[in-house]
C-alpha cells in the first residue's frame, strides 16, 4: 500500500517519504540509480539472496518489471552506479558484487551493462540486458566489505568505498582505471586515501552507498544515518565539500541506496523490515 506523503525536517534538511516498493521481489534494495535516458525511472537491485536482476521503479515505488543480467552472478550485490560505458559510447549501469561481511573474498566483481529499455509493465519480467562485462578486482591491503561505488563521468574510473567495520577500522577509497576493463585476470585496485569519516557502528556511521553528480563535481557518501559530501580532484582524491553533514537518522529502517537526481537532490532507498516494505525517500540537504 502506498504511504501518505510525509515531510520531515531536521535543521535545513528536508526529507520526503514518497513511497514504498510495491514489487514483492524487491525486498532488500541495496543500490539505486536515477535514469537520465528514461525520465522518472529508477533502477534498483536486491542484496544477497537474489539472482542477477535489475528492477525498474519510480519514486512512488511503482512495480515496473524486472530485467535479467546475463553473464553476471549475484553473490552479494551491494551498490550500483550510472556512468559512461567502459568500452562503447553511451551510459552503462555498473553493479558492484562487492559485499564481503566476513572479509574473506580474495576478489570481487563489478559488472557493466548498457542501460536497458525499462520493462513495459509489472508483468514484463522476461527481458534481458546485453551480456555483462565483468571486472574482477582485489584490494592492495586485503579483503574489505564494500557497499558503495560510483563511476566518474570525467574519466570513467570506478571508485569503491569500504564500509568501515573491518580489520582496518577506517573508511577507505579505492580506484580502478577504465583501462582495467581490458586487462586479463584479476585487477589490483588502487588505494586513493583514507576518508575523514570515523566509523561508529553504534551510531550507524558505516558506509552503505555512494553517488556522483552528473557533472562529476560532487560526490555524496551515505551511512545509515548521515550523508557526507566531497569534491573530487586529481586522481579521484576527495576533499570535504563546503557543505554540512546531512542528517538522515530515523528516516529508514536499513537504508543503503543513494543517487543524485537532476536537481541535485537525492534519492534514498532502504531494505524491507518487520514494519513493511522498503522505503523510498527524496532528500534535499543544506548547502
Beta strands, then each sheet from edge to edge (+ up, - down):
strand 1: 6-10
strand 2: 13-20
strand 3: 29-34
strand 4: 42-46
strand 5: 53-57
strand 6: 66-68
strand 7: 79-84
strand 8: 91-97
strand 9: 108-114
strand 10: 127-128
strand 11: 133-139
strand 12: 146-151
strand 13: 158-162
strand 14: 172-176
strand 15: 187-194
strand 16: 207-212
strand 17: 219-223
strand 18: 226-232
strand 19: 238-240
strand 20: 246-247
strand 21: 255-260
strand 22: 266-270
strand 23: 279-284
sheet 1: 1+ 2- 23+ 22- 21+
sheet 2: 3+ 4- 5+ 6- 10-
sheet 3: 7+ 8- 9+ 11- 15- 14+ 13- 12+
sheet 4: 16+ 17- 18+ 19-
sheet 5: 16+ 17- 18+ 20-
end
